[in-house]
């Protein structure tokens, strides 16, 4: 892969969503990412949906969405020879990322300390529910965690929902995705440092910490004002109007906390006199009278369609229709920005469509993205690149130390 990170190699031992999303971001940026899977594969391979004509089920859409641009090798890390393969790969790699529970890699003899002893410049990233004791021993360090737990304990659910007594999980798996993104950022910083110093680092992101960082507002509202934040629907505790309003044919987000924006909104609504009303005079006054402000705007939006409101406010007042998947697929923005990425799917005549890379660059066109790999699709090539002979490779495969596909897919 060409890109800003071309020339770096990362061993990706992560599974499911937390981790694979972060390593995919690095792969999108040009890093060579080798996905090291157990012999049975990443568990997310077997989560659908699957293409209707796919008889092989090498992987479903869940896996395909977050593992593009990676190469796959299957290794039994409990086997002594499997551990030796990983150590050999790690000696020639710049980075490694994993999201096992605390102590798993240590017990395998593949901890950061073991691998760094053989490759001091190695950058080792870990995403765990409550972090790694190396950077701060949480009382929950050994607890398992998934997205919903991170959202709950990190504070996101406590400020999300229709009412104070109805905490609500965010739709996407932000408890996985955001910490993984932070880990990728931290690893890039450590890689730059390793280029200068020749020394790598252990990079640790707790899922709960990542979500708390995302919810930074609840921290300063409590420390400055003693306010315990609660769910407030679609409103904002410090800005008004800043909400989602029912329209004639859907819903529209409108944010006009700035006085100039609000004056324009009032004129479009035919309510220019509102700017002379002290209850609407400025953002602080509107926050104090938020229910009244929302009701006033909601009365106007209910009488108009999303298209009418967009035509009236678009380009002047921050606004946007609440869109569903079919709306997004039909919008020229996503096509122009190449955010609907079509990739071949092994075993199907159809292409899978996924959310594309959001980070864009000017300059030379990027190479076409590659679909997620079949389990062990690149095992032979990766081992050969690491210096294993053909005889050694065949022995590792035949002895069940390494998984390699016989699908005929390119390596």
N, C-alpha and C positions, 0 to 999 in steps of 0.2 A: 504494500500500500504506500502510495505517495502521501505526503502531508507533513505538517510541522513536526510531528514526532517520529517520522521515518528514521529508522536506524536503532530505535530502542526496542527491546524485546521484553515482554511480560509473560510470566507463567500465571495463568488464571485458574485457581483452584476453587473459585466461588461457585455456588449453586443457587437455584431458585431465582429470586428477583434482586435482593440486596447483594451487591457485588457484581453480578453479570451486567447490570445496567451501567455501573461505573467503568468496568473494563471495556464495554462496548463503546463508551464515549472516547476512551483512549484509542481503541481500534479505529474509530471514525477519524481520529486526528492523525492516523498514519502509523501508530505503534503496531509492531508485530505482536499479536496476542495469541498465545498457545493455550487453548482450553484443555486443562488436565482434568479428565473425568474418571470416576470409578468405573470398573468394568461394566457395570449396569447402566452407566450414564447418569447425567444430571437428572434429578427427579422431575424437573420441569419439562423434560422432553415428552413426558407421557401425559401432560395436561393439554387438553384441546383448546379451542376447536381444531378439527382436522379438515382438510380439503375433502369434498364429497368423493372425488375420484382417487384419493390417496389410499392405496392398498397396503403400503409399507409402514406408515406411521413412524418414520424415523424421528419426527418431532412434530409438535403442534404449533399453533400460532403463538402461544405463550413463550415458548422457547425461541421461536424464530424471530420474535419481536426484539429480543435483547441479546442476541448472540451473533449478529451479522459481523462480517469481516474478521472472524476468528478461525483458527485452525484447531482441530481436535485430535487429541491422543488419549486413549484409555489406559490407565495404569492402576494396578493393584498396589496401593501404597502400604498395605499391611504385609506384603511380601518383601523380604530382604532385597531381592533383585529389583523390585519395583521402587523401593526407596533409593536404591543406587541410581536408577534411571533418573529420578527426580533431582537428586543431588547433582548429577552430571549436567542436566539441563540448567539447573540453577547457577552452576559455576559460569555458564556462558550467557546468562540473562542479566538484564538490568534491574528487573523488578519482579515481585511475586505478590499476589493478592489472594486472600482467603477469607471465608466467613464462617469457619467452624466455631463450635463452642470453645470456651476457654480450656486450654490444656490438651486439646486433641492433637495438634501438631507437635507439641512437646513430647507427648507419649509416643508418637511415631518416630521420634528422633529427627524431626524435620523442622524444628523451631527456628525462629529468627537467629538465635545465637548459633545453632548448629550450622545453618546455611551461610551466615555471615562469616563464620570462621574460615570457610572455604572461598567465599567471595565477599570481601569487605565492602565493596561498592554496592552491594545489593540493597535495594529499597524494598521493604517488606510492608505491605498494607493489610490491615485487618478491619473488618466491619463486624461488630458483635452487638448484641442487644444492649449491654451495659458496659461495654468497653473491656479493655484488657488490663489486668493488674499491673503490667509494666508501666502504665502511664497514670494509674490511679485505681486502687482496689475498691471497686464498688461493693457494697454489701449484697448486691444482686448479681455479681459477676458471673455466677454459675447458673443463673436462671436462663432458660430458653426464652426467645422473644421473636415475635412476628410483627408484621406491619401494624396490626390493630393494637398491640401492646405498646409499641413505640408511640403511636398517635395518642394513646391514653395517658401514658406516664410522662411523655414529653410535653404535655399541655395542650396539644392541638384539639383534641376532642372537647376539652374543658372550655374552649372559647368558640366552638363550632356547633351550630344547631339552630333550630327555630326559636327556642326559648331557653331560659336559664336552667330549667330542670330537664332539658332534653339534649345532653351531649351527643354529638353525631360524628361518626367517622367520615373523613374526607373520602371522596370516591376513588381516586387513584391511590396506588400504594406508596404514598409519599414517605411513610415510615421506613420503607426500604430504599426508594429511589433517591431521596435527598441525602441521606447519610452516605450512600454509595458515591454520589456526585462529589460530596465533600472529600471523601477518601481519594478519589481520582485527582482532585485539585491538590491535596496534600502530597500525594505521591509525585506529581509533576514538580512541585516545589523541591521535594527531596532529591529528585533526579537531577535538577539543575545544580543543587548543592553538591551532589556526588560527582558531577563533572568537574567541579572546582577543586574538591577536597579528596576525591577518591574514596570517601566514606559514605555508606548508605545510612539509612535510619529505619526504625520501626515506626510506621505511621498508623495511628489508632483512631478510629471514629466509632463511638457508641451510637447506636440508632436513636436512643432516647436523647442523647446530647444533641444530635443533629436536629431533631424535631424541636427541642427547646430553643436552639439557635434560630430556627425558622419562626418560632413564636416569640421573638424578642420583645414585642410590645407588652406582653403580659408581665415580663420581668420589671421593666421600668415603671409601668403603671403601679405596680405594687410597691416598689422601692421608693418612688417619688411621691405617690399620692395615697398609698395604703389601700389601693383599690384591687380587689380580687376580681379578675375578669371573668365574665360568664358569657355563654352564647347569646348573641344579640341578633339572630337571624342574618339577614344580608346587609345590615347596617354597619356603621363604624363608630366607635366611641368618641372619636376626636374630629371627625369630618362629616359634613352634611351639606347638601345631599350626596350620598354615597351608598347606593342601594340598587336593588333589582325590583322593577315595577311591572305589574301585569299590564299587558297591552291587549288590543282587540284580537290579536291572533297569536299571542305568545307572551314572552317576557323580554324586557330590555334593561340592561345595566346602564345607569346614568350616574356619573360622578361630576358634580359641579360645586365643590367646596370653595373654590376661588371666587372672589366677588365678580370678576369680569365674566367668568363662565356662568355664574348664576344670573347676572343681568341679562346675558344673551338668552338663557333658558327662559327666564320670565317673559321676555319680549316675544319669543316664539310661542309660548303658551297663551299669549294675549293677556298677560297679567303683569304688565310693566309696573303697576302700582305697588307690587310686592317689595320692590327695592326701597320704597319709602316707609315700609312697615318695620318697626324696630324689632319685631320677632324674626324678620328675614334679613336684617341689616348687614350682618357679616357672618362668617363661619361660626364663631362662638355663640352668637344668638340663635343661629339655626340648629346647632347641636343641642342647645337648651330647649328648643321647641321642635325636636326632631319628628315627633309624631305628627304634628301639624304640617310640617314641611312635606313629609312623605305622603300624607293624605292629599295635599294640594297637587303635588306632581302626579300621584297615582290617579287622581280624577281625570287629569288631562291625558295620560298615557292610555287609560282604559278606553278612550274614545278614538284611538288611532292605531294603525297597524305598525308592525316593526319597520316595514319599508318606509312608511310615512315619517316616522320619528327619525330614522337614520338619515333620510333626505333632508330633514329640517335641522338636525343637530350635527350630523357628521362633518368633521373637519373644523368644527367650532367648539363643541362641548364633548368631552370624553364620553363615549356611549358605544354600546354594542349589543346586538341581539344575543340572547341565550340560544346557542346552537346545539343541535344534536348531530350524530355522526353523518346522517344523510345531508344535512346542511353544510357541514364541513367539506364533504366530498364534492359538493356542487359549487363551492366558493372558489373564485379564481385566485384568491390570495394563496391558498395552499398549493395550487398548481404552479403559480409563479415562483413561490419560495421553495418548491420541491420538497414539501413536507409530507407528501403521500408517496412513499417509496415502494415501488413494485419490484419484487425479487422472485426469481425462480424458486419453486418448491419441489424438492426431490420426491418422485413418485406421483406427481400431479402435472396435468397439462396446463393448469392455471398458475397464475402468479399470485403470491401473497402480497398484500399491501399493508405496510407498517408506517408508523410515525417516523419521519425521516430525521436526519441530523439537524438540530436547531442551530448549531454553530456554523456560520458561513465565513468564507474567506474570499478576498479578491485574488486575482492572479491566475495561474494556470488551472485549467479544468481538472477536477479530481478524477481519479480512476473510478470506474463504476463500482458500486458497493457489491459485496459478495454475500450470498445467503448464508444463514447459519449452517454449520457443518453437521454432517452425519457423524455419529459416534465413531471415533477412531479413523476418520476419513484421511487424516494426514499422519497417522502414526508412523508409517514406513518412512515417509519423507523427513519427518522430524528426527527420527532416530538416525537416519543416514546423515543428516546435517550435523548431528552431535558426534559423528565419528564411528558409529556402530557399523560393523561389517554386515554384509547380507546374511551370512550364516548366523551371526549373533541376533540379528533382527528376527529371523525366522524362529530361532530357539525361544526368544522372549514371547513371541506370538503363540507358538505351539504349546509352550508350558503354561499359558494362561496368565502371564505376568503383564502383558500388554494386549489391549484390544485393538484390532485393526479391521476396517471394513473391507469387504470384497465386492463392493457395489460397482466398482469401475469409475467412481467419481474422481475427478481430477484432484491431485494432491497439491 
